[in-house]
Amino acid sequence: MKENEYGKTIAEGDEVVLYLDRRRTYLVKVKAGKDFHTHKGFIRLGDLVGKTFGDRIESSTGTPFTILKPSLTDFALKFPRLTQIMYPKDIGLILAYTGIGPGWRVVEAGVGSGVLTAFLANAVRPSGRVYGYEVNERFLQNAKRNLERVGLLDYVEWRLRDVGQGILERNIDLVVLDLATPWLFVQKAWEALKPSGHFVSFSPTINQVERTVDSLRKEGFIDLEAVECILRSFKVKAGETRPETIMVGHTGYLVFARKASKGDLRGKSS
């Protein structure tokens, strides 16, 4: 979804979020003659045409829904998935820890459903590029469709290629590995990165972290850090505020590192 695709009023073909409450939000496409059914009644999607974001619309049972403009997170969390996805809490750390921005050149190995790809592409546009490596063509085609849906396809170059065969690009700002055995590809990342470039890997188990960090040290990476992000929401009500009973706990571990110049610190980093 490109920013300029949305005018001041909602038009036929726009995608919108129908917000009932924090846990019940619905991403729908505005289309005349089509109804969207919920447990709170149905909404005639054609009735959204001409309204503005922030307006309310009532369902057939009189339940009010608020019409919101979809964020990238709204889209990404509802992408058609063929793989497990990376959650916003982990993606946020990648964006913040690396400082990724416009003009960066990024290699992502293990595209999956394209959720992280979308956030990387959004961060590097308009002059940067994401190079997405994926060995499964079905996953790659699904990711392409997902990126096209949010208007970010032009910022990604796709590689149906095993990253173990080598990374084609050089002088890369950031390499992200979302693979089962990231330690096997640390050297490939080193070769692709520019001096001071960033390395990130995402792994669900601590054993993977240990092996990845060991490989990073041997290859000469510095500024190593392994982190886990646990996100806990709160139910806020005067006199009754408490943590939510349901939370997204462990999803995975992130390993961050930087490339030192010319490999003169190989085996000595910490």
Beta strands, then each sheet from edge to edge (+ up, - down):
strand 1: 15-21
strand 2: 24-29
strand 3: 35-38
strand 4: 41-44
strand 5: 56-58
strand 6: 64-68
strand 7: 105-109
strand 8: 129-134
strand 9: 156-160
strand 10: 172-177
strand 11: 193-203
strand 12: 221-227
strand 13: 234-235
strand 14: 242-243
strand 15: 253-259
sheet 1: 2+ 1- 6+ 5-
sheet 2: 3+ 4-
sheet 3: 9+ 8+ 7+ 10+ 11+ 15- 12+
sheet 4: 13+ 14-
end
